Amino acid sequence: MSANKTYDEIEIGDRASLTRVCTENDLIVFAHASGNLNPLHLPKAGVMPTEGSETVAPSMWAGSLFSAVLGNVLPGMGTLYRSQLLYFEGRAHVGDELEIAVTAREKRPDRVVLFDCALTNQRGETLCHGTAEVIAPAEKIEADVDLPELFVRPHQHFTRVIDGLAGVEPMRTAVVCPDDENSLGGALLSWREGLIQPILIGPEGDIRNAAAGLEADLSGVEVIDVANPHKAPEQAVALVGEGRAEAIMKGNIHSDEILRAVLAKSSGLRTERRVSHCFVLDVPGLDHLLIISDAAINISPDLQSKVDIVQNAIDVARAIGIATPNVGILSAVETVNPAIPSTLDAAILSKMADRGQIRGGHVDGPLAMDNAIDIEAAKTKGIRSLVAGRADVLIVPNLESGNMLAKELTFVANADAAGVVCGLTVPVMLTSRADDEQARLASCAVAQLYHAYKRDGRPLVELPPRAEAAE
């Protein structure tokens, strides 16, 4: 409960302060609220004021911090601004720990109070100073204020993964039917970012028309003209067989046509492992990437198929830098119930992992969605587990539940999604035709990491360790 200080209670020399760390999210939210899109103030904009410095906070963002002290502490609730005079002596940057202080200097009639204001960083440098003139409250006010939660979508987890690929040789990728702006734009963005060297396969006229719509130059990009788009997947498979391509990327074509070509016995792409698909999601509010499998290929997998699905998902998790992924086997409940077959499969998969038949991660189930993801839900239900509340990977009972879960997170929770097909000799990026360029870029990054992991047996990137699971 916060209480204010009335005009009559304020004495000359009264001082109050708050501390605040400047974050990238602060600057993104301020840009939305103010409309100030100066790239100097936007993270990852590629424009820095001086060599080696971090993103610069807008001066008016820094100045606005005084209102937090005046409105919340001294005088506190009920305070109204009359004027604010500020002088900026330095700049705040992302990561700076700031002290915002106000000191009562003068009391005037009509409840007017003048405050000296000073903003300093962790090195004691004064970045801003000035005077605030406010109308102090006449009466005591006590209140608790709860703001609605705010999520920012900075692609931060995918950005970290993509940054980890700096300097890696681009992956030669057969892009099947990139004849619309979405799919071609995603392939070209991934090319410009150095993730892939695309080989565009499909009706050449349609591909070049899409490039014209994007005002994109295809110089330096190989285009293979396949007049019949239904034959393009077979051409992509042939390129892999010839060693000219290391991956396949879906464009403006149905997934089943790609899968039909890569799963054919004559393709040469099958391995002893069951083929499955992994969604990799950057979900607002989660402090880690989340993998869901299988939501695109195996309709109603049996137990042996689920063993491979789990192992494929662990491999993807390790490839993107999760050293020992926590794998939650989902069902409707967290207890074994013979009337619900998925709980039996989950229990068996957990025990198989204990016995080393599934390697590389912690596997536990059955778990319901809430106690797989949320640590408090796991504690409330008394679940003692390395995985509960801290799952990096969610294995769903069947395709319908997985597809609904992944798309709910994408379209309702605003998650960013990447996708890769596993269990083949090369990764296949099975993106949705509705995916934007960012999703396709993320899929290329995941596929590049997975390809390198399967080739070298070690990840190219490492993510920071997670907090402990429920005990």
WOGI-V642033 format. One record per residue. N is the residue number from 1. RES is the residue in three letters. SS is DSSP state (@ for helix, = for strand, . for the rest). PSI is psi in whole degrees, -180 to 180 (999 if undefined). Layout:
N,RES,SS,PSI
N,RES,SS,PSI
This chain:
1,MET,.,124
2,SER,=,139
3,ALA,=,146
4,ASN,.,-178
5,LYS,.,120
6,THR,.,168
7,TYR,.,-45
8,ASP,.,-28
9,GLU,.,-22
10,ILE,.,136
11,GLU,.,148
12,ILE,.,132
13,GLY,.,-12
14,ASP,.,137
15,ARG,=,145
16,ALA,=,153
17,SER,=,160
18,LEU,=,157
19,THR,=,149
20,ARG,=,133
21,VAL,=,129
22,CYS,.,125
23,THR,.,163
24,GLU,@,-39
25,ASN,@,-36
26,ASP,@,-44
27,LEU,@,-35
28,ILE,@,-46
29,VAL,@,-41
30,PHE,@,-38
31,ALA,@,-41
32,HIS,@,-44
33,ALA,@,-37
34,SER,@,-25
35,GLY,.,5
36,ASN,.,107
37,LEU,.,25
38,ASN,.,121
39,PRO,@,-18
40,LEU,@,-26
41,HIS,@,7
42,LEU,.,126
43,PRO,.,144
44,LYS,.,15
45,ALA,.,-14
46,GLY,.,8
47,VAL,.,119
48,MET,.,143
49,PRO,.,-37
50,THR,.,159
51,GLU,.,127
52,GLY,.,-2
53,SER,.,164
54,GLU,.,176
55,THR,.,137
56,VAL,=,130
57,ALA,.,139
58,PRO,.,141
59,SER,@,-38
60,MET,@,-26
61,TRP,@,-46
62,ALA,@,-43
63,GLY,@,-32
64,SER,@,-17
65,LEU,@,-25
66,PHE,@,-30
67,SER,@,-27
68,ALA,@,-41
69,VAL,@,-47
70,LEU,@,-37
71,GLY,@,-22
72,ASN,@,-28
73,VAL,.,-62
74,LEU,.,113
75,PRO,.,-26
76,GLY,.,-156
77,MET,.,137
78,GLY,.,-4
79,THR,.,141
80,LEU,=,138
81,TYR,=,145
82,ARG,=,-41
83,SER,=,162
84,GLN,=,122
85,LEU,=,125
86,LEU,=,143
87,TYR,=,130
88,PHE,=,117
89,GLU,.,-18
90,GLY,.,-173
91,ARG,.,141
92,ALA,.,148
93,HIS,=,160
94,VAL,.,130
95,GLY,.,-14
96,ASP,.,140
97,GLU,=,118
98,LEU,=,140
99,GLU,=,127
100,ILE,=,116
101,ALA,=,143
102,VAL,=,143
103,THR,=,127
104,ALA,=,124
105,ARG,=,-35
106,GLU,=,140
107,LYS,=,133
108,ARG,=,168
109,PRO,.,167
110,ASP,.,33
111,ARG,.,25
112,VAL,=,131
113,VAL,=,136
114,LEU,=,134
115,PHE,=,135
116,ASP,=,137
117,CYS,=,142
118,ALA,=,135
119,LEU,=,121
120,THR,=,155
121,ASN,.,-175
122,GLN,.,-16
123,ARG,.,5
124,GLY,.,9
125,GLU,.,133
126,THR,=,117
127,LEU,=,-27
128,CYS,=,141
129,HIS,=,163
130,GLY,=,-157
131,THR,=,137
132,ALA,=,135
133,GLU,=,118
134,VAL,=,161
135,ILE,=,115
136,ALA,.,153
137,PRO,.,149
138,ALA,.,-24
139,GLU,.,156
140,LYS,.,138
141,ILE,.,130
142,GLU,=,130
143,ALA,=,152
144,ASP,.,129
145,VAL,.,123
146,ASP,.,117
147,LEU,.,148
148,PRO,.,146
149,GLU,.,146
150,LEU,.,128
151,PHE,.,137
152,VAL,.,140
153,ARG,.,80
154,PRO,.,7
155,HIS,.,33
156,GLN,@,-38
157,HIS,@,-43
158,PHE,@,-36
159,THR,@,-42
160,ARG,@,-40
161,VAL,@,-46
162,ILE,@,-41
163,ASP,@,-30
164,GLY,.,-11
165,LEU,.,5
166,ALA,.,129
167,GLY,.,-5
168,VAL,.,141
169,GLU,.,130
170,PRO,.,144
171,MET,=,125
172,ARG,=,117
173,THR,=,125
174,ALA,=,114
175,VAL,=,118
176,VAL,=,116
177,CYS,.,55
178,PRO,.,63
179,ASP,.,18
180,ASP,.,165
181,GLU,@,-35
182,ASN,@,-55
183,SER,@,-40
184,LEU,@,-41
185,GLY,@,-41
186,GLY,@,-41
187,ALA,@,-43
188,LEU,@,-36
189,LEU,@,-44
190,SER,@,-33
191,TRP,@,-48
192,ARG,@,-31
193,GLU,.,-2
194,GLY,.,15
195,LEU,.,-37
196,ILE,=,158
197,GLN,=,99
198,PRO,=,145
199,ILE,=,111
200,LEU,=,124
201,ILE,=,128
202,GLY,=,-170
203,PRO,.,113
204,GLU,@,-38
205,GLY,@,-42
206,ASP,@,-38
207,ILE,@,-43
208,ARG,@,-31
209,ASN,@,-41
210,ALA,@,-40
211,ALA,@,-39
212,ALA,@,-39
213,GLY,@,-30
214,LEU,@,-5
215,GLU,.,42
216,ALA,.,143
217,ASP,.,123
218,LEU,.,12
219,SER,.,133
220,GLY,.,-1
221,VAL,.,126
222,GLU,=,133
223,VAL,=,123
224,ILE,=,117
225,ASP,=,115
226,VAL,.,104
227,ALA,.,-38
228,ASN,.,108
229,PRO,@,-24
230,HIS,@,-15
231,LYS,@,-11
232,ALA,@,-40
233,PRO,@,-37
234,GLU,@,-37
235,GLN,@,-38
236,ALA,@,-44
237,VAL,@,-40
238,ALA,@,-39
239,LEU,@,-38
240,VAL,@,-45
241,GLY,@,-32
242,GLU,.,-5
243,GLY,.,10
244,ARG,.,-16
245,ALA,.,145
246,GLU,.,-3
247,ALA,=,161
248,ILE,=,137
249,MET,=,129
250,LYS,=,137
251,GLY,.,-131
252,ASN,.,69
253,ILE,.,154
254,HIS,.,145
255,SER,@,-39
256,ASP,@,-27
257,GLU,@,-39
258,ILE,@,-48
259,LEU,@,-38
260,ARG,@,-40
261,ALA,@,-44
262,VAL,@,-25
263,LEU,@,-7
264,ALA,.,142
265,LYS,@,-30
266,SER,@,-7
267,SER,@,-30
268,GLY,.,10
269,LEU,.,-12
270,ARG,=,151
271,THR,.,-175
272,GLU,.,-12
273,ARG,.,141
274,ARG,.,136
275,VAL,.,136
276,SER,=,172
277,HIS,=,143
278,CYS,=,125
279,PHE,=,133
280,VAL,=,120
281,LEU,=,136
282,ASP,=,100
283,VAL,.,124
284,PRO,.,133
285,GLY,.,-18
286,LEU,.,140
287,ASP,.,20
288,HIS,.,162
289,LEU,.,148
290,LEU,=,131
291,ILE,=,134
292,ILE,=,132
293,SER,=,144
294,ASP,.,131
295,ALA,.,13
296,ALA,.,-19
297,ILE,.,-57
298,ASN,.,114
299,ILE,.,-54
300,SER,.,76
301,PRO,.,143
302,ASP,.,-179
303,LEU,@,-45
304,GLN,@,-37
305,SER,@,-39
306,LYS,@,-31
307,VAL,@,-47
308,ASP,@,-37
309,ILE,@,-43
310,VAL,@,-45
311,GLN,@,-41
312,ASN,@,-43
313,ALA,@,-39
314,ILE,@,-42
315,ASP,@,-42
316,VAL,@,-43
317,ALA,@,-44
318,ARG,@,-36
319,ALA,@,-35
320,ILE,.,9
321,GLY,.,6
322,ILE,.,109
323,ALA,.,-49
324,THR,.,90
325,PRO,=,144
326,ASN,=,121
327,VAL,=,117
328,GLY,=,124
329,ILE,=,113
330,LEU,=,148
331,SER,.,-172
332,ALA,.,-21
333,VAL,.,167
334,GLU,.,12
335,THR,.,152
336,VAL,.,125
337,ASN,.,112
338,PRO,.,-22
339,ALA,.,-12
340,ILE,.,98
341,PRO,@,-32
342,SER,@,-26
343,THR,@,-34
344,LEU,@,-46
345,ASP,@,-42
346,ALA,@,-45
347,ALA,@,-41
348,ILE,@,-43
349,LEU,@,-40
350,SER,@,-45
351,LYS,@,-36
352,MET,@,-38
353,ALA,@,-39
354,ASP,@,-35
355,ARG,.,4
356,GLY,.,9
357,GLN,.,-16
358,ILE,.,129
359,ARG,.,153
360,GLY,.,-5
361,GLY,=,169
362,HIS,=,126
363,VAL,=,131
364,ASP,=,147
365,GLY,=,167
366,PRO,=,149
367,LEU,=,140
368,ALA,.,162
369,MET,@,-42
370,ASP,@,-48
371,ASN,@,-6
372,ALA,@,-34
373,ILE,@,-37
374,ASP,.,121
375,ILE,@,-36
376,GLU,@,-39
377,ALA,@,-40
378,ALA,@,-42
379,LYS,@,-40
380,THR,@,-38
381,LYS,.,5
382,GLY,.,30
383,ILE,.,121
384,ARG,.,113
385,SER,.,148
386,LEU,.,-19
387,VAL,.,-41
388,ALA,.,129
389,GLY,.,-6
390,ARG,.,33
391,ALA,.,129
392,ASP,.,-27
393,VAL,=,135
394,LEU,=,121
395,ILE,=,119
396,VAL,.,158
397,PRO,.,-33
398,ASN,.,171
399,LEU,@,-40
400,GLU,@,-48
401,SER,@,-40
402,GLY,@,-43
403,ASN,@,-41
404,MET,@,-42
405,LEU,@,-48
406,ALA,@,-42
407,LYS,@,-28
408,GLU,@,-43
409,LEU,@,-35
410,THR,@,-48
411,PHE,@,-20
412,VAL,.,-45
413,ALA,.,2
414,ASN,.,35
415,ALA,.,151
416,ASP,=,135
417,ALA,=,139
418,ALA,=,160
419,GLY,=,144
420,VAL,=,141
421,VAL,=,131
422,CYS,=,165
423,GLY,.,4
424,LEU,=,173
425,THR,.,-19
426,VAL,.,154
427,PRO,=,146
428,VAL,=,124
429,MET,=,103
430,LEU,.,65
431,THR,.,155
432,SER,.,148
433,ARG,.,-17
434,ALA,.,-7
435,ASP,.,143
436,ASP,.,-179
437,GLU,@,-37
438,GLN,@,-40
439,ALA,@,-39
440,ARG,@,-37
441,LEU,@,-45
442,ALA,@,-39
443,SER,@,-39
444,CYS,@,-40
445,ALA,@,-46
446,VAL,@,-43
447,ALA,@,-40
448,GLN,@,-45
449,LEU,@,-42
450,TYR,@,-42
451,HIS,@,-44
452,ALA,@,-39
453,TYR,@,-44
454,LYS,@,-31
455,ARG,@,-44
456,ASP,@,-16
457,GLY,.,14
458,ARG,.,152
459,PRO,.,153
460,LEU,.,-22
461,VAL,.,159
462,GLU,.,129
463,LEU,.,154
464,PRO,.,150
465,PRO,.,151
466,ARG,.,167
467,ALA,.,167
468,GLU,.,153
469,ALA,.,-179
470,ALA,.,142
471,GLU,.,999
